[in-house]
């Protein structure tokens, strides 16, 4: 599951509610701004914690890959292997070593 936008969505929703409440209360600019900054900071931290918890829980809930899928990544199929020329690994030792 894609949990990347969760902190941003939670923070923006809290900031919108904070702005609406401050406008309805006819708060001064400094009060408005201080409320907004505090709300954004708190809900950004909360959203990040929620994202971490969700990432951890979804990681543990994912079923493990089957053995066949794991082996496909390690062992190629017989059709995937190309025939190569046989390489002669014997060395031509026609020169005799000199003893002196």
C-alpha positions in Angstrom: 0.0 0.0 0.0 1.2 3.5 -0.9 1.4 5.3 2.4 3.6 8.2 1.3 0.9 10.9 1.1 -0.7 10.1 4.5 1.2 12.6 6.6 0.6 15.4 4.1 -3.1 14.7 3.9 -3.5 14.6 7.6 -1.5 17.8 8.0 -3.4 19.7 5.3 -6.7 18.6 6.7 -5.7 19.8 10.2 -4.4 23.1 8.8 -7.7 23.7 7.0 -9.7 23.1 10.1 -7.4 25.4 12.1 -7.7 28.1 9.5 -11.5 27.9 9.5 -11.7 28.0 13.3 -9.4 31.0 13.5 -11.4 32.9 10.8 -14.7 32.1 12.6 -13.3 33.3 15.9 -11.8 36.4 14.2 -8.4 35.8 15.6 -5.6 38.3 15.1 -2.9 37.6 12.6 -0.2 36.6 15.2 -2.7 34.2 16.9 -3.8 32.8 13.6 -0.2 32.2 12.5 0.9 30.7 15.8 -2.1 28.3 15.8 -1.4 27.3 12.3 2.3 26.6 12.9 1.6 24.6 16.0 -1.2 22.5 14.4 0.9 21.8 11.3 3.9 20.7 13.4 1.8 18.4 15.7 -0.2 16.8 12.9 2.8 16.3 10.7 4.5 14.3 13.5 1.2 12.3 14.1 0.8 11.6 10.4 4.4 10.4 10.2 3.9 8.0 13.2 0.7 6.7 11.6 2.5 6.1 8.3 5.3 4.2 10.0 2.8 2.0 11.9 0.9 1.3 8.6 4.1 0.5 6.8 5.1 -1.9 9.5 1.7 -3.6 9.7 1.4 -4.0 5.9 4.9 -5.4 5.7 4.1 -8.1 8.2 0.8 -9.0 6.5 2.2 -9.6 3.1 2.3 -13.3 2.3 5.8 -14.7 1.7 6.7 -15.5 -1.9 6.3 -19.2 -2.9 9.3 -21.3 -3.4 8.7 -21.5 -7.1 8.8 -17.7 -7.4 12.0 -17.6 -5.4 13.7 -20.3 -7.5 12.7 -18.6 -10.7 14.8 -15.6 -9.7 17.8 -17.8 -8.9 17.7 -20.7 -11.4 17.0 -19.8 -15.0 14.7 -21.9 -17.1 16.3 -24.5 -19.5 15.1 -22.5 -22.5 16.9 -19.3 -21.3 20.3 -20.9 -21.4 22.1 -20.4 -24.7 24.3 -23.1 -26.1 27.9 -22.1 -26.1 30.9 -23.5 -27.9 32.9 -26.0 -25.9 36.1 -24.5 -24.8 39.2 -26.7 -24.7 40.7 -26.1 -21.3 43.8 -28.3 -21.9 46.9 -26.3 -22.4 49.3 -27.0 -25.2 52.6 -27.7 -23.3 54.7 -28.5 -26.3 57.7 -26.7 -24.9 59.6 -28.6 -22.5 61.0 -27.0 -19.4 64.7 -26.4 -19.4 66.7 -27.9 -16.6 70.0 -26.4 -16.0 
